[in-house]
Amino acid sequence: MVEKLPIDLQLEICSYAIGQFGNEPFVFTAMTVNKNWAYFACQVLYRNYRIENYLKFSSFVKTITSPNALLPYGYFVRSIDLTPINKYGIDMKASRLLRCCPNIVEMRLGHPTTLRPETIQNIAEYNDKLHTIYMGGIESFPFMLECDFSRLRRLRHVTLETTPLLTESLMSLPSESLLSLCLIKMDAITPNELYQFYKLHPNLQSLTLINCRALMTPDLGEILSKMLLVDNNMGGKLALLHLEGLQITDKVLLDLFRTTTSGAHLKEVRLCNTSVTEGCIDAITNQQTLPVSMSDKLTLSDFEITKLVLMQKRQS
């Protein structure tokens, strides 16, 4: 009876029955109605599959990698988050899983300590559509990780949090495709290494630095200013800069804009939980020699600036 209905009406009914994220109990019954319902239900259920614990992960891997599966379940997976279970020694199962999911575009690895470098390298071979990756969450790890990201040629957005990567590994991120980089508590990276990284990645449009101790020195503003000069001379595209941490002082902000030129592409600077004072902001926005002006989106807390947006003046 159901098969006599138009296909678009069938899918509309199915979508209401299984819920937006496939979280309704009826989803497994929907898979048995007919082939169209099974495909649609699997697309919803597995697209952003939520792995909550190790047992659920094991069952998920068994379903995806089964040679006798009725449907190509792995092909429905678009994003995967291994963070909840990537502390139990999942390398072998994760490797099998990723080989069967060629359409993954977004991946959160969480603690990478239970994944061998070889497994991370295999991501480039079996998940070549990947454009967003998050690694991190290691509070204590005695060794530096060595990874080669250069084969992930479609990688556009990278977040690294407390991940002890070798400098060579960071530099291996693809130079042409990378658009945004977020570094959180990456304590081993120095300002000069950041500068060299930016020179190797001219298409970077967004840079976020959060509580990176070795980076957030009094010289950070000068390094960031040099990066904007690279923009001017080499056609760089950095448009958004987000800085967070109490080590961000008035000096850092003043140095950043003291030599900024009109050729830079920087459009927005966001500050969160910094030590920048209101007087520093006034000094920047009131000096005609600096090519920036204040927008109306400034938000102040009782103790510190929580968000600051500085917009370049339009050149007449």
C-alpha positions in Angstrom: 0.0 0.0 0.0 2.8 2.4 0.9 4.6 1.8 -2.3 1.6 3.1 -4.3 2.2 6.6 -2.8 4.5 9.1 -4.7 8.1 8.7 -3.6 8.4 12.3 -2.3 5.3 11.8 -0.1 6.7 8.5 1.2 9.9 10.3 2.2 8.0 13.1 3.8 6.0 10.6 5.9 9.2 8.7 6.8 11.0 11.9 7.9 8.1 12.7 10.3 8.2 9.1 11.6 11.9 8.8 12.3 12.6 12.3 13.6 15.1 14.9 12.4 18.1 13.0 13.7 16.7 9.5 13.5 16.2 9.4 17.2 12.7 8.0 17.2 12.3 4.3 18.0 10.4 3.9 14.8 13.5 4.4 12.7 14.4 0.7 12.7 10.9 -0.3 11.8 11.0 2.3 8.9 14.0 0.4 7.5 11.8 -2.7 6.9 9.0 -0.9 5.0 10.8 -0.9 1.6 14.1 -0.1 0.0 13.5 3.6 -0.4 12.5 4.0 3.3 15.6 2.0 4.3 17.9 4.2 2.3 16.3 7.4 3.6 16.3 6.2 7.3 19.9 5.2 7.1 20.9 8.5 5.6 19.3 10.3 8.6 20.5 7.8 11.2 24.1 7.4 10.2 24.9 10.8 8.7 26.0 12.2 12.1 26.0 9.1 14.2 26.3 9.7 17.9 28.8 7.3 19.6 28.0 7.5 23.3 30.0 4.6 24.8 32.4 1.8 23.9 29.7 -0.9 23.6 27.7 1.2 21.1 30.9 2.0 19.2 31.7 -1.8 18.9 28.2 -2.5 17.6 28.5 0.4 15.2 31.8 -0.9 13.8 30.3 -4.4 13.4 27.4 -3.0 11.5 29.4 -0.8 9.2 32.2 -3.3 8.4 30.0 -6.4 8.0 30.6 -8.1 4.6 27.0 -9.3 4.6 25.4 -5.9 5.2 22.1 -5.4 3.4 23.0 -1.8 2.7 26.3 0.1 2.4 25.9 1.7 5.8 29.4 3.2 5.8 28.6 5.3 2.7 25.9 7.2 4.7 28.3 8.5 7.3 29.3 12.1 6.8 30.7 13.0 10.3 32.0 11.0 13.2 33.1 11.9 16.7 35.4 9.4 18.4 36.0 11.7 21.5 33.7 9.8 23.9 35.6 6.5 23.4 39.0 7.3 22.1 40.7 6.3 25.4 40.1 2.6 25.4 42.6 1.5 22.8 40.3 1.6 19.7 43.0 1.8 17.0 42.2 -1.5 15.3 38.4 -0.9 15.2 38.8 2.7 14.2 41.0 1.7 11.3 38.5 -0.8 10.1 35.7 1.7 10.5 37.3 4.5 8.6 38.2 2.3 5.7 34.4 1.6 5.2 33.3 5.3 5.4 34.7 7.1 2.3 32.2 10.0 2.5 33.3 11.4 5.8 33.8 15.1 5.6 34.1 16.0 9.3 36.0 14.1 12.0 36.6 14.6 15.7 39.4 12.3 17.0 39.5 13.5 20.6 42.5 12.0 22.4 44.8 10.8 19.5 47.0 8.9 21.9 45.1 5.6 21.3 45.4 6.0 17.5 48.7 5.0 15.8 50.2 7.5 13.4 49.7 4.9 10.7 45.9 5.0 11.3 45.9 8.8 11.1 47.9 8.5 7.8 45.2 6.1 6.5 42.6 8.8 6.9 44.2 10.5 3.9 43.9 7.3 1.8 40.4 6.2 2.7 38.7 9.6 3.7 40.0 11.9 1.0 36.8 14.0 1.2 37.6 15.1 4.7 37.5 18.9 5.1 37.2 19.4 8.9 39.2 17.7 11.6 39.5 18.2 15.4 42.3 16.6 17.5 43.0 17.1 21.1 42.1 17.0 24.7 45.4 15.5 26.0 46.2 16.9 29.4 49.4 14.9 29.8 51.4 13.0 27.3 55.2 12.3 27.4 55.9 12.1 23.7 55.5 14.4 20.7 53.3 13.1 17.9 54.6 12.9 14.4 51.9 13.0 11.7 51.9 13.9 8.0 48.8 15.8 7.0 50.0 16.8 3.6 47.9 14.1 1.8 44.7 15.5 3.2 44.4 17.8 0.2 40.8 18.9 0.8 41.4 19.8 4.5 40.0 23.3 5.1 39.3 23.6 8.9 41.6 22.3 11.6 41.3 22.5 15.4 44.2 21.3 17.6 43.8 21.3 21.4 46.6 20.3 23.7 47.9 18.0 21.1 51.7 17.5 21.3 52.5 17.8 17.6 56.0 18.2 16.3 56.5 21.5 14.4 57.1 19.5 11.2 53.7 17.9 11.6 52.0 21.3 12.0 53.8 22.6 8.9 52.6 19.6 6.9 49.0 20.8 6.9 48.0 21.3 3.3 49.1 24.7 2.1 46.5 25.3 -0.6 43.2 24.2 0.9 43.6 25.2 4.6 41.2 28.1 5.4 40.9 28.2 9.1 43.2 27.1 12.0 42.3 27.0 15.7 45.0 26.4 18.3 43.9 25.7 21.9 46.5 25.3 24.6 49.2 24.4 22.1 52.0 25.2 24.4 54.9 24.1 22.2 54.4 26.5 19.3 56.4 29.7 19.3 55.6 33.0 17.6 58.3 32.5 14.9 56.9 29.1 14.1 53.5 30.6 13.7 54.9 33.2 11.3 56.6 30.5 9.2 53.4 28.5 9.2 51.5 31.4 7.9 54.0 32.0 5.1 53.5 28.4 4.0 49.7 28.7 4.1 48.8 31.9 2.2 45.1 31.0 1.8 44.4 31.0 5.6 41.4 33.2 6.2 40.7 32.6 9.9 43.2 32.2 12.8 42.2 31.4 16.4 44.7 31.4 19.3 43.4 30.4 22.7 45.7 30.2 25.8 48.8 29.1 23.9 51.5 29.9 26.5 54.6 29.8 24.2 52.8 31.9 21.6 51.3 34.5 23.8 54.5 36.5 24.6 54.9 40.3 24.5 56.2 39.8 20.9 53.0 38.2 19.6 51.7 41.6 18.3 54.8 42.2 16.2 54.6 38.7 14.8 50.9 39.1 13.9 51.7 42.5 12.3 54.5 40.8 10.2 51.9 38.3 9.1 49.7 41.1 7.9 52.7 42.5 6.0 52.9 39.1 4.4 49.3 39.6 3.4 50.2 42.9 1.8 53.2 41.6 -0.1 52.2 38.1 -1.0 48.4 38.3 -1.4 47.5 36.7 1.9 43.9 36.4 2.9 43.7 36.5 6.7 40.4 38.2 7.5 39.5 37.0 11.0 41.7 36.9 14.0 40.5 35.6 17.4 42.7 36.0 20.5 41.9 34.6 23.9 43.9 34.6 27.1 45.0 36.9 29.8 48.5 37.1 28.2 46.9 39.3 25.5 47.8 42.8 26.7 47.6 46.3 25.5 51.1 46.0 24.0 50.1 43.0 21.9 47.1 44.9 20.4 49.0 48.1 19.9 51.9 46.3 18.2 49.4 44.5 16.0 47.9 47.6 14.5 50.9 50.0 14.7 52.3 48.9 11.3 49.1 47.5 9.8 48.8 48.6 6.2 45.8 49.2 4.0 46.8 46.3 1.8 46.0 43.8 4.6 42.7 41.8 4.3 42.1 41.7 8.0 38.4 42.6 8.6 37.7 41.4 12.2 39.6 41.0 15.4 37.9 39.2 18.3 39.2 39.4 21.9 37.9 37.2 24.6 39.0 37.1 28.3 42.1 39.2 27.7 43.9 41.9 29.7 43.3 44.6 27.1 42.1 47.8 28.7 39.4 50.2 27.5 42.1 52.9 27.3 44.0 50.8 24.7 40.9 50.4 22.6 40.3 54.2 22.7 43.9 54.8 21.7 43.5 52.5 18.7 40.2 53.8 17.5 40.9 57.5 18.0 44.3 57.7 16.1 43.7 58.6 12.5 47.0 57.0 11.5 45.8 53.5 12.3 43.7 52.0 9.6 41.0 50.6 11.9 37.8 51.9 13.4 35.6 50.7 16.1 32.3 49.0 15.3 29.2 49.2 17.5 29.6 45.5 18.7 31.9 46.1 21.7 30.7 44.2 24.8 32.3 44.9 28.2 32.2 43.0 31.4 32.9 44.4 34.8 36.6 43.3 34.6 37.6 42.7 31.1 36.7 43.0 27.5 34.9 39.9 26.4 34.5 40.7 22.8 36.0 43.3 20.5 35.4 43.8 16.8 37.8 46.1 14.9 36.9 46.8 11.3 39.2 48.3 8.7 38.3 51.7 7.4 37.1 51.6 3.8 39.7 53.3 1.6 38.1 56.2 -0.3 
